[in-house]
Structure formats: structure tokens, C-alpha cells
Amino acid sequence: MSTHQGEGPSYVLITIHALEIVEVDYAEAALAPTIAKWAEAEFGLAPRSGRINRDSTTGEVTFSWDERPQ
């Protein structure tokens, strides 16, 4: 990394030597329950059950929350 100081505007030069892109099978519908499970573990929240389903033909992911006991 190089920096320039002196007359004129300051700038930072960043040189990238390699870039790796990891391809994933991202399913937007799975994001909410995944974050919920993470939050349960991270903050000690009471678990909430639900189901995540993936249609093997279309690849579509759906989820449903189970009702919480009152």
C-alpha cells in the first residue's frame, strides 16, 4: 500500500494480487431461518422450531415457522 502526501489531494493506492470468488447455491428464502438460528446461539434466545424445505426438481426453498406455545 502506498500513500501520497504533499501538494494536491491525498490518495491511497490498493493493489490486488489475487481475487477468489466462491460460487454458492444461495437461496434467499433460507436466509431468515438461518439468521434466526444464529441469533438463538449467539444471544441465548429460546429456540423456535420451523421447517426448511427444498424442492429437488425446481430447487425452490421455502420455510415455515411452527407456532410458539402460549
N, CA, C and O atoms as a MOPAC input file, in Angstrom:
PM7 MOZYME 1SCF
protein

 N      0.85800 1    -1.17100 1     0.00000 1
 C      0.00000 1     0.00000 1     0.00000 1
 C      0.89800 1     1.22500 1     0.00000 1
 O      1.87600 1     1.30900 1     0.74200 1
 N      0.53900 1     2.16200 1    -0.84600 1
 C      1.28300 1     3.41600 1    -0.92900 1
 C      0.35800 1     4.57900 1    -0.60700 1
 O     -0.82200 1     4.56800 1    -0.95400 1
 N      0.90900 1     5.57200 1     0.05700 1
 C      0.14300 1     6.79300 1     0.29600 1
 C      0.94200 1     7.96300 1    -0.23600 1
 O      2.17200 1     7.93400 1    -0.27100 1
 N      0.22900 1     8.98200 1    -0.64500 1
 C      0.85200 1    10.18100 1    -1.18300 1
 C      0.43000 1    11.34500 1    -0.31100 1
 O     -0.76100 1    11.54900 1    -0.07500 1
 N      1.38800 1    12.10100 1     0.16300 1
 C      1.08900 1    13.29800 1     0.93100 1
 C      1.92100 1    14.42200 1     0.37000 1
 O      3.07800 1    14.23300 1    -0.00600 1
 N      1.34700 1    15.54600 1     0.31800 1
 C      2.05400 1    16.70000 1    -0.21600 1
 C      1.06400 1    17.58600 1    -0.93000 1
 O     -0.09000 1    17.70100 1    -0.51700 1
 N      1.50600 1    18.20800 1    -1.99000 1
 C      0.64000 1    19.10200 1    -2.74500 1
 C     -0.44200 1    18.30100 1    -3.45300 1
 O     -0.20000 1    17.20000 1    -3.94900 1
 N     -1.62300 1    18.86600 1    -3.49100 1
 C     -2.73600 1    18.19800 1    -4.16800 1
 C     -3.45300 1    17.23100 1    -3.24400 1
 O     -3.12200 1    17.12500 1    -2.06300 1
 N     -4.43500 1    16.52700 1    -3.78500 1
 C     -5.24900 1    15.61700 1    -2.96000 1
 C     -4.44100 1    14.39700 1    -2.50500 1
 O     -3.54800 1    13.92400 1    -3.20700 1
 N     -4.78100 1    13.90500 1    -1.31200 1
 C     -4.17900 1    12.67800 1    -0.79800 1
 C     -4.92900 1    11.48300 1    -1.37800 1
 O     -6.11100 1    11.59300 1    -1.70200 1
 N     -4.27100 1    10.37700 1    -1.50800 1
 C     -4.92700 1     9.18100 1    -2.00700 1
 C     -4.26700 1     7.95500 1    -1.40500 1
 O     -3.15500 1     8.02000 1    -0.88100 1
 N     -4.98300 1     6.82000 1    -1.49200 1
 C     -4.46300 1     5.53100 1    -1.07000 1
 C     -4.50500 1     4.62800 1    -2.27900 1
 O     -5.53400 1     4.55400 1    -2.95000 1
 N     -3.42900 1     3.94600 1    -2.57500 1
 C     -3.35300 1     3.01300 1    -3.68800 1
 C     -3.39200 1     1.60700 1    -3.12400 1
 O     -2.55500 1     1.23700 1    -2.30100 1
 N     -4.36300 1     0.82200 1    -3.56600 1
 C     -4.50500 1    -0.56400 1    -3.13200 1
 C     -4.25300 1    -1.45100 1    -4.33400 1
 O     -4.87800 1    -1.27500 1    -5.38100 1
 N     -3.34300 1    -2.40300 1    -4.19400 1
 C     -3.03100 1    -3.33600 1    -5.26600 1
 C     -3.54800 1    -4.71100 1    -4.88600 1
 O     -3.22400 1    -5.23100 1    -3.81800 1
 N     -4.34700 1    -5.29400 1    -5.75600 1
 C     -4.89000 1    -6.62900 1    -5.52600 1
 C     -4.07600 1    -7.61300 1    -6.34800 1
 O     -3.97100 1    -7.48500 1    -7.56800 1
 N     -3.50000 1    -8.60200 1    -5.66500 1
 C     -2.67800 1    -9.60100 1    -6.33700 1
 C     -3.48400 1   -10.82200 1    -6.75300 1
 O     -3.10400 1   -11.52500 1    -7.69000 1
 N     -4.57900 1   -11.07900 1    -6.07700 1
 C     -5.41400 1   -12.23900 1    -6.41100 1
 C     -6.83500 1   -11.95600 1    -5.94900 1
 O     -7.05500 1   -11.23700 1    -4.97400 1
 N     -7.78300 1   -12.52600 1    -6.65600 1
 C     -9.19500 1   -12.38300 1    -6.31200 1
 C     -9.82900 1   -13.75300 1    -6.44700 1
 O     -9.75500 1   -14.38100 1    -7.50300 1
 N    -10.45000 1   -14.21200 1    -5.37500 1
 C    -11.09900 1   -15.51500 1    -5.39800 1
 C    -12.59300 1   -15.31500 1    -5.20100 1
 O    -13.01800 1   -14.66700 1    -4.24400 1
 N    -13.37100 1   -15.85800 1    -6.08600 1
 C    -14.82500 1   -15.77300 1    -5.99500 1
 C    -15.33900 1   -17.18000 1    -5.72800 1
 O    -15.09600 1   -18.10000 1    -6.50800 1
 N    -16.05100 1   -17.33700 1    -4.62000 1
 C    -16.59200 1   -18.63100 1    -4.24700 1
 C    -18.04600 1   -18.68100 1    -4.70700 1
 O    -18.87600 1   -17.88500 1    -4.26600 1
 N    -18.34000 1   -19.61400 1    -5.58900 1
 C    -19.71300 1   -19.76500 1    -6.04800 1
 C    -20.49600 1   -20.56600 1    -5.00800 1
 O    -20.01700 1   -21.57900 1    -4.49700 1
 N    -21.69000 1   -20.10200 1    -4.70900 1
 C    -22.53400 1   -20.77600 1    -3.72600 1
 C    -23.92700 1   -20.96100 1    -4.29500 1
 O    -24.34200 1   -20.26300 1    -5.22000 1
 N    -24.62400 1   -21.89700 1    -3.73100 1
 C    -26.01800 1   -22.13000 1    -4.09700 1
 C    -26.85000 1   -21.36500 1    -3.08300 1
 O    -27.34200 1   -21.94200 1    -2.11300 1
 N    -27.00800 1   -20.06600 1    -3.30700 1
 C    -27.68100 1   -19.17100 1    -2.36800 1
 C    -29.18300 1   -19.24100 1    -2.55400 1
 O    -29.67700 1   -19.13300 1    -3.67700 1
 N    -29.90700 1   -19.41900 1    -1.47400 1
 C    -31.36500 1   -19.44200 1    -1.50600 1
 C    -31.87800 1   -18.34300 1    -0.57500 1
 O    -31.75500 1   -18.45600 1     0.64500 1
 N    -32.44300 1   -17.29700 1    -1.13600 1
 C    -32.88900 1   -16.14900 1    -0.34000 1
 C    -33.88000 1   -16.54100 1     0.74800 1
 O    -33.84000 1   -15.99800 1     1.85200 1
 N    -34.77500 1   -17.48900 1     0.43900 1
 C    -35.78700 1   -17.89300 1     1.41400 1
 C    -35.17400 1   -18.56200 1     2.64200 1
 O    -35.80500 1   -18.60200 1     3.69800 1
 N    -33.96900 1   -19.08000 1     2.52300 1
 C    -33.32000 1   -19.74800 1     3.65600 1
 C    -32.59200 1   -18.76500 1     4.55900 1
 O    -32.12100 1   -19.15400 1     5.62800 1
 N    -32.48600 1   -17.51300 1     4.16400 1
 C    -31.71900 1   -16.54300 1     4.93600 1
 C    -32.34900 1   -16.24500 1     6.29900 1
 O    -31.64400 1   -16.24700 1     7.30900 1
 N    -33.64500 1   -15.99100 1     6.34800 1
 C    -34.30000 1   -15.63400 1     7.61900 1
 C    -34.16600 1   -16.73200 1     8.66900 1
 O    -33.76500 1   -16.43600 1     9.79500 1
 N    -34.48500 1   -17.99600 1     8.35000 1
 C    -34.32300 1   -19.01300 1     9.39300 1
 C    -32.86600 1   -19.25300 1     9.76900 1
 O    -32.57500 1   -19.61800 1    10.90800 1
 N    -31.96300 1   -19.05500 1     8.84100 1
 C    -30.54200 1   -19.21300 1     9.14600 1
 C    -30.08600 1   -18.14800 1    10.12800 1
 O    -29.36900 1   -18.45300 1    11.08200 1
 N    -30.49100 1   -16.90700 1     9.91000 1
 C    -30.15100 1   -15.81700 1    10.83300 1
 C    -30.81000 1   -16.05300 1    12.18900 1
 O    -30.20300 1   -15.78200 1    13.22500 1
 N    -32.04800 1   -16.55600 1    12.19300 1
 C    -32.74200 1   -16.82800 1    13.45400 1
 C    -31.98400 1   -17.86700 1    14.27400 1
 O    -31.83200 1   -17.70700 1    15.48500 1
 N    -31.50300 1   -18.93500 1    13.62300 1
 C    -30.74800 1   -19.96500 1    14.34300 1
 C    -29.43300 1   -19.40300 1    14.87500 1
 O    -29.02000 1   -19.72300 1    15.99000 1
 N    -28.77800 1   -18.56400 1    14.07200 1
 C    -27.54300 1   -17.93500 1    14.52700 1
 C    -27.82300 1   -17.06400 1    15.75400 1
 O    -27.08400 1   -17.12100 1    16.73700 1
 N    -28.89100 1   -16.25700 1    15.69800 1
 C    -29.22300 1   -15.35800 1    16.80700 1
 C    -29.54700 1   -16.14200 1    18.07500 1
 O    -29.18600 1   -15.71800 1    19.17300 1
 N    -30.22900 1   -17.28500 1    17.93300 1
 C    -30.51900 1   -18.12500 1    19.09700 1
 C    -29.22200 1   -18.52500 1    19.79300 1
 O    -29.09500 1   -18.41200 1    21.01200 1
 N    -28.26000 1   -18.99300 1    18.99600 1
 C    -26.98600 1   -19.44300 1    19.55700 1
 C    -26.16000 1   -18.27300 1    20.09600 1
 O    -25.56800 1   -18.37400 1    21.17100 1
 N    -26.12000 1   -17.17900 1    19.36000 1
 C    -25.27500 1   -16.03500 1    19.71600 1
 C    -25.77100 1   -15.29500 1    20.95600 1
 O    -24.96600 1   -14.86200 1    21.78000 1
 N    -27.09200 1   -15.14700 1    21.09500 1
 C    -27.65300 1   -14.33600 1    22.16600 1
 C    -28.41700 1   -15.13900 1    23.20800 1
 O    -29.03700 1   -14.56200 1    24.10100 1
 N    -28.38100 1   -16.47500 1    23.10400 1
 C    -29.05100 1   -17.31800 1    24.09200 1
 C    -30.56600 1   -17.22000 1    24.04700 1
 O    -31.22000 1   -17.36600 1    25.07900 1
 N    -31.13200 1   -16.97800 1    22.88600 1
 C    -32.58600 1   -16.87000 1    22.74900 1
 C    -33.23000 1   -18.24800 1    22.79700 1
 O    -32.59200 1   -19.25700 1    22.49600 1
 N    -34.49700 1   -18.27600 1    23.17700 1
 C    -35.23000 1   -19.54300 1    23.18700 1
 C    -35.37200 1   -20.04900 1    21.75500 1
 O    -35.71900 1   -19.28200 1    20.85600 1
 N    -35.10800 1   -21.32600 1    21.54000 1
 C    -35.21100 1   -21.86900 1    20.18100 1
 C    -36.63000 1   -21.78100 1    19.63700 1
 O    -37.60700 1   -21.91900 1    20.37400 1
 N    -36.71800 1   -21.55700 1    18.38100 1
 C    -38.00700 1   -21.54800 1    17.68300 1
 C    -37.90200 1   -22.56300 1    16.55900 1
 O    -36.97700 1   -22.51300 1    15.74900 1
 N    -38.84300 1   -23.47100 1    16.51500 1
 C    -38.73700 1   -24.51900 1    15.50300 1
 C    -39.45800 1   -24.12100 1    14.22500 1
 O    -40.40800 1   -23.33800 1    14.23100 1
 N    -38.98700 1   -24.67000 1    13.17000 1
 C    -39.56800 1   -24.43900 1    11.85600 1
 C    -39.02300 1   -25.47000 1    10.89200 1
 O    -38.20600 1   -26.31600 1    11.25700 1
 N    -39.47600 1   -25.39100 1     9.68600 1
 C    -39.03000 1   -26.34600 1     8.67800 1
 C    -38.56000 1   -25.61100 1     7.43600 1
 O    -39.19200 1   -24.65800 1     6.98000 1
 N    -37.44600 1   -26.06800 1     6.90100 1
 C    -36.92600 1   -25.57100 1     5.63600 1
 C    -37.05700 1   -26.70900 1     4.63700 1
 O    -36.58700 1   -27.82100 1     4.87900 1
 N    -37.68900 1   -26.42400 1     3.52900 1
 C    -37.90000 1   -27.44600 1     2.50100 1
 C    -37.29800 1   -26.97400 1     1.18800 1
 O    -37.38900 1   -25.79800 1     0.83500 1
 N    -36.68200 1   -27.90200 1     0.47000 1
 C    -36.12700 1   -27.59600 1    -0.84500 1
 C    -36.70000 1   -28.57100 1    -1.85200 1
 O    -36.56200 1   -29.78500 1    -1.70300 1
 N    -37.34100 1   -28.03900 1    -2.87200 1
 C    -37.91400 1   -28.86100 1    -3.93800 1
 C    -36.76600 1   -29.36300 1    -4.81200 1
 O    -36.06100 1   -28.56500 1    -5.42900 1
 N    -36.57700 1   -30.67600 1    -4.86500 1
 C    -35.44400 1   -31.23500 1    -5.60900 1
 C    -35.56600 1   -31.02400 1    -7.11300 1
 O    -34.56000 1   -31.05800 1    -7.82200 1
 N    -36.75900 1   -30.81100 1    -7.60300 1
 C    -36.95300 1   -30.59300 1    -9.03600 1
 C    -36.64000 1   -29.15400 1    -9.43800 1
 O    -35.89800 1   -28.91600 1   -10.39100 1
 N    -37.21200 1   -28.19600 1    -8.70400 1
 C    -37.05900 1   -26.78700 1    -9.06400 1
 C    -35.93100 1   -26.09400 1    -8.30200 1
 O    -35.42900 1   -25.05800 1    -8.73900 1
 N    -35.53500 1   -26.66100 1    -7.16900 1
 C    -34.52200 1   -26.02300 1    -6.33600 1
 C    -35.09600 1   -24.93400 1    -5.44300 1
 O    -34.35400 1   -24.30000 1    -4.69300 1
 N    -36.39500 1   -24.70700 1    -5.50700 1
 C    -37.03200 1   -23.66100 1    -4.70600 1
 C    -36.98900 1   -24.02300 1    -3.22400 1
 O    -37.27500 1   -25.15600 1    -2.83900 1
 N    -36.63000 1   -23.04700 1    -2.40800 1
 C    -36.55700 1   -23.24800 1    -0.96700 1
 C    -37.69100 1   -22.47300 1    -0.30100 1
 O    -37.91000 1   -21.30000 1    -0.60100 1
 N    -38.40500 1   -23.13300 1     0.59700 1
 C    -39.46100 1   -22.47600 1     1.36600 1
 C    -39.24000 1   -22.80900 1     2.83900 1
 O    -38.58900 1   -23.80000 1     3.16900 1
 N    -39.78200 1   -21.98000 1     3.71200 1
 C    -39.70100 1   -22.28100 1     5.13600 1
 C    -41.00700 1   -21.91700 1     5.79600 1
 O    -41.76000 1   -21.07500 1     5.30700 1
 N    -41.26300 1   -22.56100 1     6.91100 1
 C    -42.44900 1   -22.24500 1     7.69700 1
 C    -42.07300 1   -22.33000 1     9.17300 1
 O    -41.34600 1   -23.23200 1     9.59100 1
 N    -42.57600 1   -21.38300 1     9.95100 1
 C    -42.33100 1   -21.37000 1    11.38400 1
 C    -43.41900 1   -22.14600 1    12.07400 1
 O    -44.58900 1   -22.04100 1    11.70700 1
 N    -43.04800 1   -22.92900 1    13.07200 1
 C    -44.05400 1   -23.58600 1    13.91300 1
 C    -44.59600 1   -22.55000 1    14.87700 1
 O    -43.90400 1   -21.59500 1    15.23100 1
 N    -45.81800 1   -22.73700 1    15.29300 1
 C    -46.41600 1   -21.80300 1    16.24200 1
 C    -45.73800 1   -21.94100 1    17.59700 1
 O    -45.40400 1   -23.04400 1    18.02800 1
 N    -45.53900 1   -20.80500 1    18.26400 1
 C    -44.96300 1   -20.82200 1    19.61400 1
 C    -46.05500 1   -21.15300 1    20.60400 1
 O    -47.18400 1   -20.68100 1    20.46700 1
 N    -45.73000 1   -21.96500 1    21.61000 1
 C    -46.73000 1   -22.21600 1    22.65700 1
 C    -47.02500 1   -20.92600 1    23.43200 1
 O    -46.11700 1   -20.13400 1    23.68400 1
 N    -48.24700 1   -20.72200 1    23.79500 1
 C    -48.66500 1   -19.52400 1    24.54100 1
 C    -48.44300 1   -19.71700 1    26.01200 1
 O    -48.73300 1   -18.81900 1    26.80300 1

